[in-house]
Amino acid sequence: MIGDPDQTVALIEALALLVAPDQRIAVVSDDETDNRVLEAAVAGAASYIVSGDRHLLELGAFEQIPILAPAVFCAQVLDDR
């Protein structure tokens, strides 16, 4: 069951790291907005990119940051904890 949306937003805000990327990336030509995700991941030194986006998933990883589908992330990463 999904919790209170306000609590969910508050949790995300508490855990989020806001970044201002200083590097422009142009790796995904079919969907330019996907490059913004990569820029944010690099700027924030992300451990993972979790996405259902086909273009990102096709990369597999970017600058040693694994790109995983949500189900794969849950199975491989969260279950290992």
N, C-alpha and C positions, 0 to 999 in steps of 0.2 A: 504494500500500500504506500502510495506517495504521501510524504509529509506535507506540512504547511509550506506553501510557496515562499512566504516571508522568511521562514526559518532556513529554507534551502538557499535563498539569496544571501542571507546573513552568513551562512556557513561558507559559501563560495567567496564572499568578500573577505572573510577572516583568513581564508587559506590562499587567496590569490596573490600573485606577485605581478604588479603592473610594470610593464617594460616599455621603453621607447627605443625601438630598434634603430641602430645607426648604420646598418648595413642593408643595402638593397639586394635582394635575391631574385633572380629570373631563371629559375630551373623548370618550372611548370609552365609550358607555353599554351597549353589548352585551356587553362583556367588561371588567369593572372592572380586572382584573389587567394589562391592556394599558396602563393609565394609569401603573402603576408603572414600566414601561419608559420611558415618556415622561418621568417625573419624574427617573429616573436619567440619561437622556440630557441633559436640561437641566442638571441639577446637575453633570454631568461635562463640560459644554460639548462634547458629542460632535460629530464632523464628519459622521457618518452613523449611521443606525439600520439595521442589516441584519437582516431578519426575513422569515420566510415567512408570518407571521400576516396573515390577510385583513383584519382590522380596521385594523391599522397600515398596511398597504400601501394601503388605500383612502384614507388621509389624504394620502399622497404626500409630505408634509413636515409638520413641526411646529416652530414657532418657528425657521424657516429651517434646520432640520436635515432633509436629505433622508432619506426612508425607502425603502429599496431591497430587492428580493428578492436573495438571495445570488447567483444567476446574473447578475443585472443589475449588482450591485456588482462582481463579478469582471470582467465584460465592460467596463464603463464606467470603473471606477476603477482596478482593478489592472492592466489591460492598458495604461492610459495612462502608467504609471510606467516 
